[in-house]
Amino acid sequence: MERTWLKEAVVYQIYPRSFNDSNGDGIGDLNGITEKMDYLKKLGIDVIWLSPVYESPNDDNGYDISNYRGIMKDFGTMEDFDRMLAAAHERGIRIVMDLVVNHTSDEHPWFVESRKSKDNPYRDYYIWREGKNGKEPNNWGSCFSGPAWEYDGQTDMYYLHLFSRKQPDLNWDNPKVRDEVFDMMDWWCQKGIDGFRMDVISLISKVPELPDGKVGKNGYGDYGPYVCNGPHVHEYLQEMNRRVLSKYDLLTVGECSGVTVEEAKKYASLDGKELNMVFQFEHMDLDGGETFKWNERKIKLTELKQVLTKWQTSLMGKAWNSLYWCNHDQPRMLSRLGNDSPHYREISAKMLATCLHMMQGTPYVYQGEELGMTNVPFRTLDDFRDIESINAYHELVGKGVIDGDTMMRYLRYKSRDNARTPMQWNDSENAGFTEGTPWIMVNPNYKEINAEEELAREDSVFYYYQKLIRLRHENPVIVYGDYKLLLPEHEALYAYTRELDGEKLLVICNFSSEEQKMDLPEEFSGKEGTVLISNYEDSRPEEHMTLRAYEAAVYRF
């Protein structure tokens, strides 16, 4: 397998609005990121993935873009961006931009023109349809509740928006749209950025007929089969690669909802014709249900192992994995899959990190994950800012599908806002994030969980992440080694091996608060193993092992 920097890299995702506020307006900004660049250098990461900072009305926290070549005033100026980019590059850190091109804002000049008349030159930049029997063109529901169509009285037609009504979908079948997008991408590459994380890129090609979908509990049809991995998606990405991506040394990762292993082999093939890797959601959807993600189900470890192993083994030698537990769209995994109680928080945060970072693929760390940040005790609906969460509450409670108290519990457990509260820098007011009023509440546990405290303590979650990142940089077996699952039916232990050129690693993670017994696999019997990393000081490989609560250990043989 070809060895490249992006396979050996570790990526850190920054959600700018919540990272660090430099001017006291309660909103994180680009200068705030520049201020913390040495912190990121100390952690050891190679790449920053920057959630959108473009001009936007901010209906969906910046994922609704009105100008792709401008910076949102909340975040600063283009000069601030250039300064941040230079500061990162000086420290050997690359910057990957969020590319949001399935849709724009309805305030983007293209859409402003598009809605003026049916014969406007920009009309076909978006997806317009006539209504049916005085209703929407089909029964699709939006990701953010309600129908996926918005009526526009100016031309007596509907436009498609798979997300917010302020996020009309672009028509990628129009070559002029692709020209505009590729030209914009090239502009950013010439500015010196180092790659793109491509938002919902698997949705850009729709089945032309746009048929009705299967109706769910919310009363709307499922658009997934007609837009996920659509008829021309690979053709368009190969065109993007030829015209832009192949001309630069970039990291590219596609957010691909509904992607299968077979599709992923096309998106992220090692032949380099499309993207470097994809984000898949199969492991994130294991606790879904009839009301989509809104429930309190726990992920079963046996199912998690099955899914992650399928992706590890199926892509081996054919495509590249991205590895993540957390991002801006997920609640804190420590509260979801680990144990966020004071007693076990740090030990289980280290266990989760070990399990993920020892796999094959490029690991992604979401801001605060390296501190063991947790879900947030939101009190009322007024505490939430996320359009998805607020709309889901009104829709599901309003229709009597879920009662209000139950839905609030679900929001506290699963809302995206859990990941979007301010980064916890120190124990001063507002966790050191801002001197003003934060745009969203700060997790009250910042007095105990913050960067300053962890940087002062050698056994902190921060330094454990630092070590994991360093080990990946130093040990090719972690990056390139073959993966093999052990104990697939065990309900508490996740154990696997990595092997390269005769070197073997044994990775064991206890996902429970109970002690677990495990015999050393036969292939290691009688061999001398050393501890590569562990979240307990006295871990060692033995013929008959007892794994303590949330213990993680990696042994080299």
N, C-alpha and C positions, 0 to 999 in steps of 0.2 A: 504494500500500500504506500502510495506517495506521501511523504511527510511534508506538511505545510504548516505555516504559522497559525492559521485559523483553527486547525485541529488541536493544536497545543495550547490555544489561548483560553482564558477564562474571561467571560463577559459580565459586566456589572450594569444592571439597568437602573437608570435614574428617572424618576418621575419628577420633573423639574418643579412643579407647583408645590411639592411637599419636601424638597430636599434641603434647601438652605436659602433663607431670605436675607439679602444683603442690604436692603433699603428700608426695612421696617413697615412695609405695606401689608404684611401678613401672607404674602405669596412668594414662594421660592422663585429664584431667577438665575440667569446665566452667570452673573457675577458671583452669586452664591455658590455655584458649582466650581467656578475658578478658585474661590477661597478654599475649597475642600479638596483640591487636586492632590495635595501632599498626603492627605488621609487615604485616598484611593491608591496612591503610589505605595504607601506603607502596606496596605492590604495585599498588594501584589497583582492586582488585576491587569489585564492587557488591553481591554476594550471597554468603552462606555457605550451602551445603547441608550440613546436619548429619546425619551418619549416626546411627542410633537411639541415644537416651539414656534411653529409658523403662525402667521396672522390668522385669527380665528374669532368668531363671536362667542366661542367657548360653550356651546350647547352640550357638547360631549367631551368636555375637558381637552379641547385642542384637536380631537380627531375629526373635527368639522372645519376644514381649511378654506379660508377665503383668499389667501395669497401664498402660493408656495415659495415665493422668493422674498418674503418679508418675515420679520420676527414679531410675535405677539408682544404688545406694549407691556403686558404684565411681566414679561421675562427679560425685557431690555431692548437692545438695538442690535443691528447686524455687526456693528463694531464690537459690542460685548461678545457676540458669538465668535467673531474672528479671534478675539483675545482668549476666549476659553479654548478654542481649537488649538491655538499656538501653545497655550499652557499645557494642554494634554500632550501634544506632540513633543514638547521639550522633555517630558517625563517618560517618553516611549509608550504613551497610551493612545490608542486609536479611538476615533469617534464614529459610531454608526448612527445614522439618522432613521427616524421612523418615517416610512413612506406610506402615505395614506392615499391610494389612488383608485380604490373601488368606488369611492364617492368623494364629493367635495361638500363644502357648505352651500346652503342655498343663497348665501351672500357673495359667493364667488362670481366675478364678472361673467364667466361663461354661463352660469345658470341665470343670472340677471338678464342676459341677452336671450337665453334659450326660452324663457317663459313669455317673452314679449309677443311672439307670433309663431304660427305654424311654419312659416317659410323663412324664419330667421336663420342666418348661416350657422348659428350655434344650437339650433333646435335639436339636431341629431347627436349632440354631445351627451345627451341624457336619454333616459328610456321613458318615452311618453306613449300612452295608450288611451283609446276611447273607453268610456265606461260601458258596462253591460247592464241593461235593464235598470238604468238609473243608479247603479252601484259601481263599486270598484271593478277593474278589469278582471281580477281573479280574487281568490279567497285568502291570499297569503297574509300572514301576520308578521309584523316587524319584530326584530330582536328586542326592541325596547317597548313592547306592548302596542296594542292597537293594530290597525291595518298597515300593510306595507305600501299603501298607495295614498297619495295626497291629491285631492281635487284642486285644480287651479282654474278659477272662474274666468281668467283673462282669455284663455283659449278653449275653455270647456273640455279639458282633458285632464288625465291623471298622470303624475310622475311616480316612478318607483323609488322607494327608499327602504332598503332592507334594515336600516337602523333608524335613527331619529328622522322625523319629517323635515328637519333642517339639514339632512344629509342625503341629497338626491344621488342615486347611483349613476355613475358615468357609463356611457355606451362604448365599450371597448371594441365593438364590431366596427366602429367608425375609425378609419385609419388616421383621420386628423387628430382624434383624441390620443391615439398612441404616439403620434408625432409630438404633440404637446407634452405628454408625460415624459417621453424619452429625452426631449430637449431640456426639460426642467431637471431631470436626473443628472444629465451631463453637466449642467451648470453647477450643481452642488459638487460633483466629482472634481470639476476644475478648481473649485474653491479649496479642495484638499481633504474632504471627508473620506472616510475609510470603508463605507459600506452602507447597506440599507436593511432594516428590519421591515418587512413588507406586510402591512396590516391587511387582514382578511383577503390575501391575494388569491386564494383558491376560489373566490366568488366572482372574479371579474368577467367570466364568460357564462352567460345565461343561455338556457335552452330557448330558442327564438319564440316558440309557441307560448311560453309562460303558462303552462296548464295549472289548474287547481291542485292544491296539495291535500294530503290527509289531515282531517280536522282534529286538533288536540283539545285538551281541557279548557284552554283559553278561548275556544270558539273559532280559531283561525287555522288556515291550512299551513302545512309545513312546506317551506320553499326549498329545503335542503336538497332533495333529489334533482332539482332543476337548475341549481346555481352552484353547488359544491363540485369542484373539479369538472367544470362545464366543458362543452364540446371543443372550444378553441384555446383553453387555458394554457396548454403546453406550447402550442404554436405561438401565442402572444409572448410567453416568457422566453422562448428561444429567440424571438425577434428582439426583445429587450436585451437579451444577453449579447446578441450579435452587434446591436447598435450602440450599447452603452457598457454593460458590465464587463465584457471581455477586454475592454480597452484599459482597464484599471485593475489594481491589486486590491480587491474588495472582499469583505465578509458580507454575504447575503443570506438572509434567513427569511423564509416565508411563513406567515401565520396561516395555517391551512386547516380550517375547520372541515370536518368530514373526510379528512384524508385517510386513506388506507395504506398499508405497507407497500402494496403494489404501486399505488399512485406516488408515494413518497420516493420510490426508486426512480421515477421519472423526474420529479421536481428536483431532487437532490443527488442525482446520479454522479458518480465520481468522474464521469466523462466531461463534467463541467459545462454542459450545454444550457442549463437553466440556472439553478440556485445552488448554494453550498450546502444548505440544510433546511429542514422545515420544523416548525412547531406543530406537534400533533397534540390532541386533547383527550386521547382515549383514556389515559390514566386519570385525567381530571374529571371525566364524566362517569367514573365508576360509582359515585354516590348520587347520580341524578335519579330522576323519577318522573312520575306523571305530570308533576308541576315543574318540569325542567329542573333547575338546580335547587329550587326552593324547598328544602327539607332539612332534617338533622341526621340523615343517614351517615353512618361511618363507612369508610372504605375498608373492604376486607383485604387483609394482607395477601391471601392466596390469589385473589383476583389481580391485585396490583402487581405481584410478581409475574403472573402470567402475561399481563399486558407489556410490562417493561422488558421482559425477556424476549417476547415476540419481536419487539422493535430492535433490541440489541442483536439478536441472532439473524433476523431477516435482512437487515441492512448491512451486516458485516461484509466488507469487501465490495459492496455494490453502491452504497450511499452513506451519508453521514448523519448521525443523530445530533439533536440538540437536547440538552439535559436541563430540566428545570422542575422545581417544586412551586416556586412563587413568581408572580409578576403583578402588574397593575390591575389585571382582570380577575385575580384570584384572592380569596381571603388568605390570611397568614397560615402557611402549612403547618407551622408548629402547633397551632391551635386546632388544626383539622386532622392531622395525622400523627402528631407527637403528643406531648403533655406539657401544657403551659402553666402548670401549677408551680409555685415558687420552688418546691422541693426538686422537681424533675425538669424544669424548663431548660436549664443549660445543658444538662446531660443528654436530653432528648433532642435538642437543637443540634448538638454535635453528632448524634447518631444519624439523624436525617441527612446532614451534610455529608457524612462519610459514605452512606449508602449511595448517594447520587454521584458524588465527585469521583468515585472509583470506577464508574462505568465508562464505556466507550462513547465518546461524543463530546461536544463543546458545552461545558457547564455555564449556566447563567445564574448569577447571584442578584437578587432583587434588594434594593436599598433597605437596610435594616435587618435583613435576613442574617447578615454576619454579626448582628448583635443579639439575635434571638428575640426580635420584636414579635408581639403577639396580636391577636384579634383585640377589638376595642369594645368596651362596655357602653355602646350607644344607648342613650336613655329613651329618646322619642324619635319619631320620624323626622322631626325638625333638625336632628343632629346629622342626618344624611345629606349628601350632596350629589350622589351618583344618580343619573337619570334612569338607568336600568332598575335600580333598587326602588326608587320612588314610584316609578310607573308600574312596576310589578306589584307593589303594595296596593296601589289604587285599583288596578285591574282585578287581581285575585281576591282581594277583600271585597271590592265593590260588587263582584259577581257572585259572592258567597261561596267561592271555591275553598278559601281558607279564612278562618276568623282572625281578627286584628292582632290579638295577643300572640297567637301562634306564628303569624307572619313576622311579627317583630323579632321573635326568637330566631326565625329562619334568617332574617336580615343580619342579625348580630353574628350569626354563624357563617353566612355565605356571601354577604355583600362585598362588592369590590372596594367599598370605602374602608374596609379593614386594612387594606394595603396602602391606602392613600393618605392616612393621617401623617402628620409631620415626622420627619426623621428626628430621632431622639439623640441630640448631641451631648447634652449635659443635664444636671439636675436643677438648673436655674429656671425661671418662669418660661413657660411654653417650650420647655426642653431645649432651650438655646436655639430654636429654629427661627424665631423672629422676635423683635422688640415691639411689634405691633399686635394686632388681633389676628390670630391665624384663620385662614379661609375655611378650615374645618377643624374640629376639636382635636386636641392633643390627647394621646392615650395617657390616662392618669398614672400609669405605672412607670412614667419616665424617670421618676426619682430613683427607682431601683435599676431600670434598664436604660443605659445611655452609653454613648461612645467614650466619653471622658473616663467613666468608671472602668470600662473594659480595657481601655488602653493602659490603664495604671495597674492592671492585674494579669499576670502571666498565664493563668489558667482560664482566661475568658473565652467566650465563643469567638470573639474577634480573632484572637491569636490562633485558635484552632482552624478557622477558615484560612488564615494566612499560611499555616503549615500545609493544609490540603492543597492550596494553590501552588505552593513551592514544590511539593512532592510531584504534582502533575508536570511541572516544568522540568523536573530533574529525572523523571522515570518514564521512559518510553512505553513500558509495559502498561502503565495506567492509560495512556492515550491510545496505543495501537494494539494492545493485547486482545486475544480472543476471550470471549465471555462465555461462561458455562454456569447455569443455575444448579444449586444443590437444594435438597429438601423442598421440592415444589409444593408439597401438601402441608408443610408445617405452618401453623396458624399464627406464630409469633416471631419466628426467626426468618430473616432474609439472608441467605448465605449464597455466595457465588465465587467463582475463581476467575482470574485473569491470567493469561499466559502468552509470553512472547520470547522467542529464542531460548527456550529452556528455563526462563525465569517464571516463577509462579507466585501469584498473590492469592491468599484466601481472605475473603471479606465476609465478616459475620456481624449482623445487626439485629439486636433484640428490640422489636417494636412494642414490647409490653412492659408493664411495671412489675411483672413477676419474674422470678428466676427461671431460666430455661436450661435444660440439659442438652448437651450435644457431644457426640463422639467425633473425634478428628477423622475426616475422610480418609479412607484407606490409602489413597494416593500419596498422602503426606505422612503416613505412619512410619515411625522410625527416623524421620528426617528432622534435622535441626532447623527450626523456624525462628525468625527474629520479628520483633514488633516494628512495623512501619509507622503506625499511628493508632492511638486508642483514646477513648474518652475516660478511661480509668487508668490510674498510674501503674497498677500492678498486673495488667493483662499479660497473659502468655499462652502460647499454644500447648495444649496437653492432650493426651489420648482421650481423656474424659473431662469435658469442660462444663462448668456451670456459668452461664451468662447472666450477669446481674441486670437489674432494671435498666432498660434502654442502653445497655452496653453495646459499644461498637469497637471492633478491632480489625486491623488489617495486618496479616502476617505474611512475611516474605519467605519463600522456600527456594 
